[in-house]
Amino acid sequence: MRRMIALGLGAALFAGSALAIPPGPDEIGEFYFYYNATGQIVGQALMDCDGVLHETGIRTNRYSAGHLVCNPD
């Protein structure tokens, strides 16, 4: 019984940590800036108008997001 409880708690912790991943771009033209506790940019992510994902730095739970204007060809 204790083994089942430990297994259940372990699975819950793993699932909780998977949900804690900060969001990133999942649409064409979307971008994110990630900040540290003092407000400095420590990472950025962008899905460009061709659908290519570019990331630098680290993702944090402090972020801002926006959209580029992609002109049709």
C-alpha positions as MATLAB code, in Angstrom:
seq = 'MRRMIALGLGAALFAGSALAIPPGPDEIGEFYFYYNATGQIVGQALMDCDGVLHETGIRTNRYSAGHLVCNPD';
ca = [
       0.000    0.000    0.000;
       2.802    2.422    0.862;
       4.431    1.674   -2.464;
       1.227    2.631   -4.299;
       0.981    5.917   -2.379;
       4.632    6.744   -3.090;
       4.162    5.924   -6.771;
       1.060    8.123   -6.940;
       2.819   11.046   -5.248;
       5.793   10.691   -7.579;
       3.530   10.729  -10.634;
       1.698   13.799   -9.328;
       4.964   15.674   -8.764;
       6.183   14.768  -12.245;
       2.910   15.915  -13.829;
       3.010   19.167  -11.855;
       6.528   19.946  -13.015;
       5.561   19.294  -16.627;
       2.733   21.817  -16.355;
       5.091   24.472  -14.967;
       6.981   24.977  -18.249;
       6.599   28.605  -19.354;
       4.760   29.065  -22.646;
       6.453   29.771  -25.923;
       5.418   30.632  -29.462;
       3.142   28.128  -31.167;
       1.773   30.319  -33.991;
       3.469   32.016  -36.912;
       4.511   35.542  -35.949;
       4.256   35.030  -32.179;
       7.119   36.130  -29.917;
       7.964   36.059  -26.200;
      10.442   37.921  -23.999;
      11.389   36.278  -20.685;
      12.524   38.309  -17.666;
      14.362   37.599  -14.410;
      13.204   38.843  -10.994;
      14.773   42.269  -11.573;
      13.080   42.783  -14.952;
      16.068   42.130  -17.208;
      15.514   40.110  -20.377;
      17.102   36.663  -19.970;
      15.550   34.910  -22.973;
      13.442   35.299  -26.063;
      11.546   33.048  -28.432;
      10.067   33.801  -31.838;
       8.261   31.834  -34.505;
       9.086   33.808  -37.618;
       6.816   34.384  -40.609;
       8.150   31.209  -42.254;
       7.204   29.107  -39.204;
      10.797   28.638  -37.971;
      11.263   28.711  -34.182;
      14.189   30.790  -32.839;
      15.079   30.728  -29.130;
      17.881   32.274  -27.081;
      18.513   32.390  -23.335;
      16.143   30.763  -20.881;
      12.387   30.697  -20.358;
      11.034   32.006  -17.067;
       7.578   32.455  -15.573;
       7.918   36.235  -16.061;
       7.247   36.997  -19.711;
       5.516   39.233  -22.230;
       4.199   38.158  -25.615;
       3.184   39.708  -28.904;
       2.668   39.103  -32.623;
       4.572   40.156  -35.705;
       2.753   41.324  -38.814;
       3.536   38.778  -41.524;
       2.819   40.044  -45.025;
       1.410   37.535  -47.488;
       3.615   36.713  -50.458;
];
